[in-house]
Amino acid sequence: MSTTEHGTPTTTATADREVVVSRTIDAPRERVFEAFTEVRHLTQWWGPDGFTTTTRAFEFRVGGEWDFTMRGPDGTVYPEWISWTEITAPERIAFVHGESADDAKAFETVLTFAPDGAGTRIRMHTVFPTREQRDEAVEKYHAIEGGQQTLGNLAAYVASGG
């Protein structure tokens, strides 16, 4: 069963394949959205705590790709690939994310950016192809904690003037 960011069970048809993480960031949504639009920003904050990101190619447009690697704190290198499927500035970004363009286990993520007082409520909603892939992402790769840390790193980066 999937839950919302507040632990409330969801009842969608894909609930057993979802991970939802959200956070309020103390910055206007245009600024938070911009942190996703340029590789110079993304490489400064993307990923869980202790990870670094190295970009091979980046084109932020519908159909564009971000080809990159992430290096974990233990030195493990993870190949990563994202293809942007929807961009509605400054409200929404959707993408497919996997290890490569032909990754059968690639998953879909929708980011929404909503005004929240003077800040922005960002919601990261990911749907995996199967329940088993979702469970593996949560249990083996700590997708929920990693998502929370990633949004925390985004919040810190934006707060620092990035």
N, C-alpha and C positions, 0 to 999 in steps of 0.2 A: 504494500500500500504506500502511496505517495502522500506527503503532507505539504501543507503550505509553509511559508516561513515562520508561521506562528504555531505549527504543530497540528493544525486542523486537518483532518482527512479530506482529500479531494475526491470527487466523484466523476471525473471525466473518463472517457473511453480509454485513455492512455495512462491513467493514474499509476498503474503498476510499472510503467516505463519512464516515469518522470523524475526529475530532480529540480526543485525550485529553491533558489537562494535569493534573498533580497537584502537591501541595506539603504538607509538614508544617508546621503552624503551632503556635507555642509558646503554646497556650491550650487550655482544656477545650473539648470539642466543643459544649457548650451555649452557650458564649460566641461561638464561631465561627458556629454556626448562627444565633444571635440577630442577628449582623451582617447577615444576609439578610432578616430579618423586619420591620424597620422602616425606612422611607424616610430617616429622620434619620441612620441608619447608612450605608445604601447610597450616598447621594449624597456621602458623605465619601471613599469609596474605590473605587467601581465604575469600571472601565475601565482601559485601558492608561495608562502613564506620560504625563503632560501633558494628559490629557483631563479635562473637567469634565462633570458630569451635572446636568441640570435636569429635575425631575419635574413633569408636568402632572396626573397622577392615579396613585394607588397604593392597591391593596387586596390585602393578602397573605392569600389564602385560595384554596382550589381553585376555579378558575373566575374568580378575581379577576385584575385586570390592572395592569400597571405601564406607563404611557405616559410616555415621557421623551425627551429629546434629549441627545446627547453632542456636545461641541464639542472638536474636535481642536486640537493645539498650533498648527496653521496657520490656525485660525479656521473650518474647515469644520464645518458643523452636520450631524449625522446623526440622522434621526428613528429612534426605537427603540420597540419594543412587546414586552412579555412577558405571557404568560398562564400562570399557575401551574396545572399539571395534576395534581401530586401533592405533598403535604406530609406527611412523617412525621417529626415532631420527636423528637430532634435528629439523625436519621440520614440523611434524604434529601429532596431537593427536585427536582421535575421541572417543566420549563416549555417552552413553544414561544416562539421568539424571532424576530422579523422587524422590518421597518420599520413595519408596521401590521397590524391584525387580518386584513386580506384579502391579505397578502403571500404569493404563491405560492412564494416562495423561503424562507419561514420554516423554521427548523430546530429540532430537539428537543435539549434538554440535560438531563442528569441529574447532579445534584451529590450526592455521598455524603460523609458526615462520619464517619470512623472514629477511635476512640481510638487514640493512638500514644504510649505512655508517658504523660507528663503533658500531651502535646499532642494535636493533631488532624490526621489525614491527610485532606485534602480532595481529591476527585477530580472533575474536570469532564469529562464524557463527552458530546460533541456528535455528532449524526448529521445530516448534510445530506440533502436530498431526492435529489441526484444527485452523482456523483463530480466532475462539472464544477463544481458549486457549491462543493463542498469544496475543490477545487483553487484556485478563484478566491479563496475566503476565506483560504486559506493563502498564496497567492502575491501577490495584490493587496492584501489587508487584513491580512496578517501575523497570522493567527488564532492560531498557536501562540505566537509571541512576545507577542502581546497578551494571551492567556490567562495566560501565565506572569507578565506584568507585573501583570495584574489580581489574581491570587492573591498576588503580592508586596505590592501595595497593601493588600489585605485583611490580610495578616500584619502589616504596619507599623501599620495602623489599630488592630487588636486589641491589639498590643503597647503602643500609646500610651495605652491605657485607654479607647478608643472603644467 
